[in-house]
Amino acid sequence: MKSFLKRHWPLIGLGAVLLLVAFYFEKSGKDIFKTTAFIKDLMSGEGLSLKDIHYSQDDSDKKVKWVLDAKEVGLSGDKKTIRFYDFKLKVEPEGRSEFKLTGKEGTYWRDAGRIELRGNLEGSTGNGYRILTDYMLINERLGQLSTDHPVKIIGPFFIVKGTGLFADLKMERLRILSGVTTVINRESLK
């Protein structure tokens, strides 16, 4: 037996390598089948779910750039509803200060042009303003933002608290709807 192995070791080694290659091709074939099934699921209208995404869009027509980072994003089968979780959104309009927003989850309905955001929302602008709330509804077509939840707005020299908010982003007007309390920091005014 030893003399057989000594004489034919190159053939035995080649046979072992061929077995490994055959095993690899068989395994690859199964992975290709799984990928094909995944593509069929996407085409069947089941939707799509992605983890740890980073998406940016530079819209030169609207002169704005935005970046979305999220732990998970789900796209409905008809591609009209997008859900995202544990997100960070950064919007950079040309000629204006940037805006950052973080939160737990959001839903975007493309056809309606509505974005609903929920869970520990914190927004900040590049010029020192912050907004804190648990819920926000954005109508992107009308350029309006609203909530009926408690809101806190922090500026360079003031803090405003209240319940409910309506903002017309096109007109750059903001109104807290009820229970308004304002604190002005006199030190910052000097």
C-alpha positions, 0 to 999 in steps of 0.5 A: 500500500505504501509503495502504491501511495508513493508512486501515485501520490500526484494522482491522489492529490489531483483527485482530492483537488478535483473533489474539492472543486466539485464540492465548491461547484455544487455549493455554488449551484445551491447559492445560485438557486437561492439567489434566483429564488430571492429575485423571484420573491422581489418580482412577485411583489413581496417587497424588499428589506435592506439592513445598514443602508447609506443613501444619498441624493443630490437633486440639482433641480431643487438645489438640495442634497440629502443623505439617509443612514438607517439600520433597516429599510423596507420597500413595499412590493409596489415600491410606493411605501418606504419604511425606515428604522433607527435613522439619521437624515441630513439635508443640505439645501444650497445657500441655507444651513444644513438640517439633521434629524434622527429618530426611531422610525419613519414611513414615506408614502410616495404617491401622497408625498407624506412622511411620518416620523416617530420615536425620539425625534431630534432635529438640529440646524447648522445655525444652532436651532434644535427641535425635539418631539416624538412624532412629525408629519411632513407633507412634502408637496405643500411644504408643511410640517405638523405634530400634535405631540409635545414639542421643544424648540431650543435656539441660541437664546431661548427655549420654547415648549408646547403641544402641537406644531404647524410649520409652513416651510415655504413661508418659513413660519412656525406656530406652536399650537397650545400650552406655550412656555418660553424661556429667554436666556438674557446672558445670550442676548448681551 
